[in-house]
Amino acid sequence: MAVTWQTSTLAQGLRVVTTPVPTTQAVAVSLFVGVGSRSEPQRLNGITHFLEHMIFKGTERRPQANMIAEEIEGAGGTLNAYTNKEFTCYWNVVPFDHLETSIDVTADMLLHSKLKQEEIDRERTVVQQELKRNHDNPGSWVGRLLGVSVYGEQPCGWDVGGSVELVDDMQRPDFLSHMDEWYVGPNMVLSVAGNCTHEQVLEIVEPRFAEVAHGTTPSVTPYDPATTGSRVSIDSRDIDQCSVMVGMPMFGRSDPRRFALRLMNDVLGSGMSSRLFNEVRERRGLAYSVNSGYGYLADTGVFTISAGVDRDKLGETLDVCLGEARKLVDEAVPADELRRAKDHTIGRFRLSLETAFALGQRHGEQLLTKGEIETIDDFVVQVEAVTATDIQAVAGEIFDAARMHASAVGPDLNEDEIANALGG
């Protein structure tokens, strides 16, 4: 069955996309706002994430945080939010006959949050504890170190949550100014997927979002490829395992080479049939976890190889991982392996859109970040068109030793050993 959707733009510039799934009992409402950590001045790094917390802390009609949660959870639903470097998403999923409540709560949170100073002061500690938890998790912290290494001291490289010290200084006027600047109609997408119709959604949405400011979407600081951090970033800790990650800057999310990249990643380190899994774990027994991946921004991205290993296996694991990466540059992927990668990629993509929530998330994010939504058929055509030569070309660009950065968290780390594995 083809996935269909409809979009409308309200007078205030807010875009609404609906994806009907008439066979489901659910409806998922996701409000995307095009603001993340790269949208912030340095002294307010982390305020977008902090604001995401504060949106749940009460409105004029629902003055207590529990009143917001109870309306959604009392209907059998769930609600949450997340922030990344370029956008924030507030979402909930409810039984389809509670659609009006779902949208009403979402609009009330976004348009009428009280942002009381005493609530900010109370939530400040919660946000700081979240940051400390991430620091104490080696698997999370190694990714933070890598982001700073690859992007350096520019907005792309700043942590989504900021720092404990910066969060400590944020006050109510900072939040109000941030919302006034970024929470404007043209910078928002409301995505609704599930057992509903477009007309039904618009009838509920239009009066509730009438107060959205029209405004103009501000610009963000462009990525500067000349700005990078340390080639190697390490954090020695008295723990048993070493978490290591290698990262390389690459192109942004709309680049046509993204389909070749996706297949290259599938071959290299996505899943139990990938080359990294078979060589590092199955054949050599060097690590329990090993994989590759990538993350996009509008104008750049980063490709990563990561593993969790014993300290005495760190050098060997890096050599094997980077050796597998270089093979993709030196040798064309065989036809049978390429076919398996295409089938795996297409199959995973199709299965990733099995729920109303997943469809709503994908369509809302794509409309916000790309201005258009990619169909499953388009995706399949693009994946099928990728050749082994395309994969080699992308690998050759990404796996440039001079552009590689690495981070590691673990016991008795040696910076020279990691730098030598990267190629000096």
N, C-alpha and C positions, 0 to 999 in steps of 0.2 A: 504494500500500500504506500502510495506517495504521501509524504508529509507536506501539508499545505499550511499557509499562514496568511494573515492580512495585517497591513500596517496603516496607521493614520497618524497625522501630526495635528495636535491641538493648537489652538490660537496662541498659547504661550510658548510654543516650540517643543513641548513634550511629545516625544514619539511613543506610540502605543503599538505593540505587536501582539497578536493573539494567535495561538496555535491550537486548533481544536483536536482533542483526542476523545471522541464521544464514547469510547468503550471503557474509560477509566472512571473510578469513583472520586478522583481527586481533581483539584485545581491548584496550580502553583503560581504564585504572584511574586515576581522579582523586580525590584526597582534598582536600576543601575544608574550611578552618578559618575561622570567622567572626571574623578579627582582621586588621586592617590599620593604616595609619598614623593613622587617626582614633581608634584605640583606645589610643594611647600617651600617657603624660605627656610634657610638652614636653622635659624633660631627656633622655628616651629616644626622641625622635623618630628613627625609622629602625631601631629594634631589631627590628621584625617582619620587615623586609626582610633585615637582617643575619642573623636567626635562620633565615630561609629558606635562606640560604647554608650555615649551620652544620649543618643537618639532613643534609646530604650528606657530612659530614666523618668519619663513622665511628660504628659501634655496637660493643657488646660482641662480637657474633658476626661482625661485619664491621668490624674496627678501622681499616681504611684506606679512604679515600675511593674509591680505584680499585676496591676490592672491590664496592662498591655499584654503580658504573657498569658493571663488567664482567659482573655477573650479568644485567643488563638488555640491555646491548649484545651480550653473548656469545650471547644468544638471538635476536639480529637486531632487537632493539627500540631504543627511544630513551626518554630520560627528561629531565625538567626541572621547573621550578617558576616561579611568578610571584607577586608581591605587589602589591596595589593599596590604595586607601584603606580598604576595608572587608573584604576577605578575602584569604586566601592559598590557593594551589592547588599541590599536588604531584602530578605526573602521569607516567605512562609508557604506552607502547604496545608491545605484544609480539605475536608470533604466538599464536593462541588456545590452542595446546597448552602454552603457558608461563604460563597464568593463575595457577597456584598460586605460581610464583616471583614474578610481578608483585605479587601481594597480600602475599606474605611479606616482600618487600623494603620495600614501602610501610609495612607495620606496624612492621617493625624500625626503620626510619628515624625514624618518628614517636614510637615508644614507648621506644626504647633508645639514642638518640643520646648520645654520651659528652660532648659539649660541653666538651672539654678546653681549659683556658686557653691552652695553647701553640697549639692550632689556631685559637682565637679571635684571638690575636695575629697569626697568619700570615694569616688570611683578612681581617683588618681592612684591610690594604693593598689587597687585591683589591676590597673594597667601596668604598673611597675612590677607587680608580682608576675604578670604574664611575660614581661621582658626578661625577668630573672629566670623564669622557668626555661625560656628558650636558650638563654646563656648556659644553663646547667645541662642542657641536652646536647651532647656532642654532635649528633646527627643534624640538628638544627643549626648549631653554631658554626659548623664547618661551612655551611651554605652561606651564612652571613659573612664570614671571612672572605669567601670566594667572590661574593658580589662586590665587596670593597676592592679586592685585588683586580678584578677584571675592569670595573668601571671607574675606580678611583674616587676622589673627592668631588663628585658632581651629583646632581639629584638622582641620576640613574643608580648610583652606588649607595645611596643612603638607605638605612634600614627602614622598613615599613613602619615599625613601631617607635622609631626614634631611640632615645636613651632614657634611662632613669632620671638623669639630671635635667634633660630638656623637658620631660613630662612634668617635672616638679615645678617648672616656672610657668606653665600654661594657665591662663585665667579666662574668665567668661568673655571679655571683649574679643579675645583671640578667636574663640569659637564662633561668635556672632559674625565677625568680619569674614572668617573663612567660609561660612555658609552663604553669606551675602554674595561673595565673589564666585563661588563654584556651583551652588545649588540653584541653578537657573534652568528654565525649561529646555532650551536647546542642548543642554549638557546632560539630559536625563532620558532614559528609556524605561518604560514600564512594559514588562513582558509577562503575559498571562497565558498559561498553557493548561489544557485539561478539558474537562467536560463543560464547555461554555461556547458561546458564539461571540463574534467580534462586536455585533450590535449590542449584545447584553453587557459586555465589558465597557464599551464606550458610554452607555447610559449611566453606569455606576461611576466611572472615572471622571467624566467631564465636570460635574458639579463639585466633586471632592478635591480636584486638583486645579480649580479655577484660580486659586490664590498663588500658584507658582509664578515666580517672577520671570519675565521674558528674558531680559538680560542678554549678554554676549558671552560666549564661552571664552575664558582667558586662554592664553597660549602657555606652553610649558617650555622650559629650557631644553634646547635640542641636545642630543647626545654628541659629545666631543670625543672622537676616537683617539685624539692625542693625549687625553687625560686617563691615566691608569694608576693602579696602586702597586703594591709590592709584587714582584714576580712570585714570591712564596710567602704565605702567611701561616704561621704555626701558633698553636696554643698548647703547650706541654702541660699535661695533667696526670695526676696519679690515678690512672684508670687502666683497665686491662686491655681494651681494644683501641685501635687507632681508626678514626674516621678520616678518610682522605677524599678530596674532590679536585678534579682538574677541570678548568674552564677555559673556553675560547670564545671571544666575541664573534658575532655573526650578524646577519641581516635581520630586518624587522618583520613583523607579522604578515604583511601583505606582499612580500617579495614572491615572485612566481617560482623561485627555487625551493619554496617551502615544501612542496610535494616530494621532490628528490631528497630533501633533508629528512623528511618523515620516514621514507623508506630506508635511507642510510641508517637512521637511528634504530629502526626495526631490526635490520641485519646485525648491527653492532651490539646493542645492549638492551633491547626491549623484550623481555620474556625469557622463558626457560629454554627456548630453542635458539637464542641469540649466540653470537660468537663469544662475547665476553662471558656469559654464563657457562658455556661449554668448556672454554679454555681455562678460565680462572677458577671456577668452582668444580666442574665435573672432572676435568683431566688432571688438574694440578692440586686441587683441594686447598687453595690459598685463602679463600674467603667464603663466608656464608652469603653475604649480600654483595652483589656487584651489578651495576647497570649503567646505562647512559640515558640522557634526556636533554631537553631543551626548554627554554623559556623565552617568550617573545615580549618585546615592547614595540611601540609604534615604529621607531626608527632604528632599532638595534635588537640584539638578543644575545643569549649565551648558550653554548652547547656544553654539556657536562658529562664527565665520567666519574663515577663515585664507587667507593667500596669500603667495607668495614673489615679490617685485617689485624692480625697480631703484629706488634711492632717489628719483630724480626723478619716478617714477610713483606714489609712495606715496600722496600726497594724492588723486590722481584715482582710484586703485584703491579706496581707502576710500570715497570718495563714491559710486562705482558700486555697490560691494557693499551699502552701507547703503541706497542707493536701491532696489535690488532687494528688500531686506528690507522696506522700507516699502510697496512695491507689494503685498506679501502682506497687509498691513493694510488698504490702501485699496481693493483690487480683489479680487473673488472669483476663485479659480482656475477657468478655463474648464472645461467638462465634459470635453472631449477630453483636456486635459492632466491632469486629475484621474484619468481612466480609465487613462492611461499610467502615472501615478505608482502607482496601486493595483496594476496588473499587474507593474510593476517591483519594488515592495516585496514582494508575495507571492512572485514568482518568486525573488528573491534570498533570501528567508527559506527557501524550500523547498530551494534549492541549497546553502544554508549547513549543511544537516543531512545531507549526503551521506556522511559518514564516521562510523565508530564513535567516533572521538575527538571530533568536533564534537557528536554527540548526547550523549555522556557529559558533555562540558563544559556544554552548555546545561542538561541535566536536573539536574546537580549544583548548578550555580550557582542555578538557579531554586528548587530545594528548600531551599537554604541561605538565600537572601535573601528569598524570598517565602513559603516554606512550602508551595508547591504548584507543579505543572508545567502549563504552558499547552500545549494540544494545537495541532496545525497547523490543525485545523478551527476551533477557537476564535479563533485568530489571524486567519484569513481572514474570519470573520464580523465581527470587530471592525474590521478594515481596511475592509471593504466598507460598513460602517455610517457611516463618516466622510463628512461633507458639506463642501462648499466653505465654508459658514458656520462649521463647526467649525474649519477651518484658519485662517480669518480671526480667529476669537476667540483661538486660541492665539498667532497671530502678534502680535495686538494686545497681549497680555500680555507676551510675551517681548521684542518690539522696542520697548521703552520707553527712549527716549534717556537718561532720567535714571538708568537702571539699567545702562547700558552701560559696560564697562571695556575697555581695550585695552592690549596689550603689543606691543613690537617690539624686534627685535635686528638691528642693521645699522649702516651708516655715516652719520655726521652727522645723527642723528635730532633732530627738533624736537618737543618735547612739546606746544607750543601748536597746531601743525598737526594733530596727531592728536586733541587735545581738541576742536578746532573741527569736525573731521569727525564726531565723535560727537554734536555738537549743542551745543557750548559747554562 
